[in-house]
Amino acid sequence: MSNRKAVVSVVTIIMAVLGFATAQNTAETAGSGRKVVSRVAPIYPELARRMRLQGTVRVEAVVKPNGSVRTTRVLGGNPVLAEAATDAVSKWKFEAGPNETTEVVQLVFVPQ
């Protein structure tokens, strides 16, 4: 019986780890169209997971010439998902450019 408990524990841990990756992101950027060089996936909020929330959050990111994100602002989406989206986008890196630009990114959250 202890083997069965161990298997159940391992499966539960794997499902929990995979659950953190359930927030998908797509970089549909508007503005200058700077490409995303590196992305950080948003962490699906526990409250959203329990409520089985899903949806799209639109985030405006002001990108410095070196490609790092200076500021973010939520343009639309579920408030429960918004903080996770802005936290993730603030860690993204875009390709370098001559000027500061504003990019609009959509992040899609799907519970699994």
Buried (B, 14 or more C-beta within 10 A) or exposed (E): EEEEEEEEEEEEEEEEEEBEEBBEBEBEBEBBEBEBEEBEBBBBBEEBBEEEBBBBBBBBBBBBEEBBBEEBEBEEBBEBBBBBBBEBBBBBBBEEBEEEBBBBBBBBBEBE
